[in-house]
């Protein structure tokens, strides 16, 4: 029913239909700075389940310690909005976002989480983090991801 307008993630990447992410120079590039983490939350992310064609809703959480580049927010918003009719699994899209940001920004540290709303009473949160120690202040920005399913 919904599948005629859905583009699988692999096809969207192959056809280069996702917009480019933009960056700007980090205003604090001193390597001794181990704080200055940036947190960006996008609470209205949507993509499409590749099995059912139904929409998936999530909050995309990004927290990073920049090195030389920072993420331009409007380009991030447009990039995330471009997934509205992209068919992908929760794990795949979160991993794609993590890898794309890692390649684009080359941050000193980063965590990306896709916190998906329950569907069929199943709550899914997918988290990827770079394998380096968390910088000072990062734990202040990262709260626990609480299940949004009703409690028994």
N, C-alpha and C positions, 0 to 999 in steps of 0.2 A: 504494500500500500504506500509506504513512504519511500521505498527504495529507489524510485525513479529519479529522485532529486538528490540522492546521497552519493557522495564521492568517497571511496575508501581512502584512508590516510596514505597508503602506498602510492595510489594514483595521484593524489593531490601533490605529493612530494615530487613524483616523477614529472608531472606536468607543470611544476613550479607555480602553483596557483596561490600559495600562501604569500602574504606580503613580506617584504624585507624588514628585519628589525634594525632600528637605528640606535646609535650610541653617541655619547659625548665624552670628552676627556674628564677623568675623575679629578675633582678639585683638590683632593688630598692624596698625592701619589707617594709620599714618603713611606718607604718600606718598613720603617719602624712603627708606623701606625697600625696597631692591632685592634682598633675599635673602628667605629664609623660604618657599622653594618647598615644596610639598607633593606627595609622590609616593604614588600608590595603585595597586597592582597586583591585579587580580582574575584569578587563574590558571585558573579553572574556568568560563569563559563558554561557553555553548552556545546555538546557534540552529539553524535547519534550512535546508538548501539548497532554494531554491524550484524547482529543476529536477528533483532526484532524490528529495527528501523525506528524505534521509539527514542525520544530525546533523553539524554543524560544531562543532569545539572550538577555543577560542582563549584567549589571555591578553590581557586588556584593560589597557592601561597608560595611566595619567593622571598628568600632572605639571603643576602650575599655580602661579602666583604670585597669591594672592588679592588682591582689592581690598577690598571691604566684607564679602563673604560667603565662608564655607567650606562644603564639602560634608559633610553628615552621613553617616557611613559605613554605618549600617544601611539607610538609605533607598537608598543607591547599590547595596548588595548586593541588596536586594529588587528594585530596578529592573532590574539586570542579570539576575537569576534569572528575571524575567518573560519573557525572550526564548527560553526553552527550547523552546517550540513555535511560534515565530514564523519564518515563511519569509522569508528575506532574503539578499541577496548580501553578501559580506565588505565590499565597498566601501560599500554602502548603509548597513549597520548601523554601521560605524565613523564614517561621515559624520553619521549621525543622532545618535550619542552626542556627537560633537564639537559639533554645532550646539545640541543640547539643553543641554549643559553651558555653552556660551558664553552662551546666553540666560539660564540659571538663575543662574549665578555672576557674569557680567560680570568675568572675571578680567583682571588686567593682562597676563598671558601664560599660554598653555596649549598643551600638546601631548597628543593622544590617539592611541594606536596600537592596532590590532587585529592581534595576532600569531597567525595561525591555523595549527593543526597541518596537516601535509601530508595531502592526499587525492589519491590517484592519483599520488603522488610529486611533487606540486606544492605548494610552500611559499609562502604568501601573507602579507605584512605590509602593512597599510594605515596610513598616518600622515597626520594633519592637525595643523598648527601655526598659531597666530595669527601674523600678519605683523608682529611687533614683535621687537626684539632680545631674545635670551635674557637673563634676569636672572642675577646672580651666583649661582653654585652649581648652576645648572640642569644644566650638563654633568656634574657629579658624579653626578646622579641618572639621567641618560639614558645607558644603555649601548648598544652596538650590538645590533641584532636579528640573531641568527645563524640561518641556515637550519637547519631540523630534519630535512631530508631526508638520506638517507645519501649520503655522498660517493662519487663515482665513482673 
